[in-house]
Amino acid sequence: MNAAAALGGWGQTLIWTIIPFLFVLTIVVFFHELGHFWVARRNGVRVEAFSIGFGRELVGFNDRHGTRWKLCAIPLGGYVKFYGDADAASTPDFDTANAMTADERSQSFFHKSLGQRAAIVAAGPIANFILAIVIFAGVFTIFGKPITSPRVETIVAGSAAEQAGFQPGDLVLTINGREIESFSDMQRIVGASAGASLAVVVDRGGDRKTLTAVPTIYEFKDRFGGTHRIGRLGISRSNQPGDTQIRHYDPFTATWMGVKETWFVIDRTFAYLGGVVMGTQSADQLGGPIRIAQVSGEAAQIGFVALLSLAALISVSIGLLNLFPIPMLDGGHLVFYAIEAVRGRPMSEKSQEMAFRFGLALVLMLMIFATWNDIRGIVG
C-alpha cells in the first residue's frame, strides 16, 4: 500500500509538472513561429510546415494554402519550414534553389529580397516580446498588481541601510531620480546595484531627506543550486494595514507597464550575462527544459496568474535567446544578412555551411550545459 501510494503521489507530481510545462512552452513556441509564419505569408513565401515539437508527427492537417500544421512527439520547440529550406533550421538548399523556375522563385524564401528575409526572421523574436507585453498588460488590467508601500519597517544592525542613516517609518520616494512606487521597485534597483552609490530620497515624518546608500553584495543559492549575487540594504518592508493593496490599471497604462516589465527582463538578462563574462556571476544559473518544467509546476500550484507571468518571462527569454548571433538561431541569420548588406552579395555556400555546422555544435553544447545544470540542481 505504501509503495502504491508513493507511486501514485509521484505520478501526480509528474503530471502537475508536465502539464504546466507543456502549456507554457507551447504558447511561447506557437507565437514565436506564428511571427515567422505571418510575415512570411505577407511576403508571398510558401510555408510548407508549421510544427510544434520535433520528431514523429502525432496529429496534423493541411490548410488551403498547402501548409502542414502538426504537433510532434518531442515538445521542446518548433519550426516553420519555408519553400526552399533544406531543414527545419532554414538552412538553404542551394542545389534546389538554383534549379527553381521563375514561378518557384517567387514563392521561395531564399529568393526574397534582403529586407524581406530579415523581416521574416526577426518576426519570431518580436512576436515573443509582443506576447510578453500582452500577457503582462492583461495580468495588470484583469488581475491587478500587488503593491506594497516602499516604507521601511526594520533595519538590520550594521547593514548598509543603517550606515546610510535609514530609520523605521521612512517612505522611499526616489532612487537616483527614479520614482519608487512599491517595495519591489526598490528591491529591483538595489539588487542590481551592489557596490554602487545610490541617492535615496525618503519622506520622514513629512520632511524630505536625501540619503546615500551603497548596497552590499549578498550571495545565495536558489533551490536549483544556482549561485546569485545581488545588492542588499538590510531593510524589511512594512506590514502595516493599508501598506499593501492590489492595484488595477487601465489597458493603456497596463500596456506601457508591460513594455517596461519586458525591458526589465531583457536588461537584467544582459546584466547577468555580462556578469558571467566578468566573473561576478555564476553560470550555474543557466537552466534548460528540466528547470523550466520544475518552475512551471511550482507556478501552477501558486495559481493561474503566476503561470501566465512565467509564460511572459520565458517568452522574453526565448525571444532574446533567438537573437543571439549564433548560426542556426534567428540572430545568426540576421548576421548573415548584415554581412550580405555590407558585401553586396551573400556569403559563399561553403562559408554558410561551415557556419551552420559551428552553430549546431554550439547550440548542442549550450543545451548539454544547461541540462547538466538542471540535473546537478536536482541531485545536488
Beta strands, then each sheet from edge to edge (+ up, - down):
strand 1: 47-62
strand 2: 68-82
strand 3: 145-148
strand 4: 152-155
strand 5: 171-175
strand 6: 178-179
strand 7: 198-204
strand 8: 207-213
strand 9: 216-221
strand 10: 227-232
strand 11: 235-237
strand 12: 244-247
sheet 1: 1+ 2-
sheet 2: 3+ 12-
sheet 3: 4+ 11-
sheet 4: 6+ 5- 7+ 8-
sheet 5: 9+ 10-
end
